[in-house]
């Protein structure tokens, strides 16, 4: 019996120490560019599970061997910078977007997945539902990624329709990909306030390269630079997702498919890290306070997130709660869509809006220039 107790304790100690090692390595990811060492980036996807396991070990040791509870506790404290970026420890608040303090404005960011253009035979119901969702939350500034618009007959001119139907006459569109001069794809900024300057910065070369776009928006006596972007995705196709589901269901080892998926992930981590440096440099040169929106395709434990965020406020961490999932696929813990704000803003509210209209959830925040009096 004594041998069994010693073996059990030794087994759990060994597992706990291994989890601690991987957890602390994951906490180093924000400081190591994937360009220099890309394999460590994969730990960002496992970060929430490693954190959860450490939490379970903490409870386990407190019950059975309190002195060993120091192992997971110290690890969590050492990695607190990553922990505090991943989870907002706050009682959930049901912020009403109509609650706007004087002088404040609402900013929404949403990857609209081309309004269902390729995911359904008839995308009009998806498009109309997205329009209604946006209208219900009344953003003053709207940043959309994976945006599609067209001047073709019997197609949807989403650019003009949103400006007209949602009363957002001011806009800037990246128009990164075009077909026949009538169909356009990219990222866009809509605003109820005047835009005095706008432009785009190419984030990567090649036929699939997208852009960072910005618009200097004037509200009253203040000017804010709104930045919108869609960073490099893993570019998983239908077959990749089928392979992932087979492996998850243990129907297939998926060795060949897994190798291809890993290569895509590796390339995406490297490209995003380069894009993040471009974005961070651009933010530093802004002559105005910035609001940064976008689908980063990376988690809060990543090099991409920390490089872009810098000293900006993460609106979710300021007013959100929990893990703030924004992506409905692959994992229930993925927060990859963000709104960052200059420290000179006060964040009054934040909300993630679950929806099945896209594989991403829209996020919206309320900002006010300066501190509350």
Secondary structure by P-SEA (a helix, b strand, c coil): caaaaaaaaaaaaaaaaaaaaaaaaaaacccccccccccccccccaaaaaaaaaaaaaaaaaacccccaaaaaaaaaaaaaaaaaccccccccccccccccccbbbbbbbccccccccccccaaaaaaaaaaaaaaacccbbbbccbbbbccccccaaaaaaaacccccccccccccccccccccccccccccccccccccccccccccccccccccccccbbbbbbbbccccccccaaaaaaaaaaaaccccaaaaaaaaaaaaaaaaaaaaaaaaaaaaaaaacccbbbbbcccccccccaaaaaaaccccccccccccccccccccccccccccbbbbcccccccbbbbbbbccccbbbbbbcccccccc
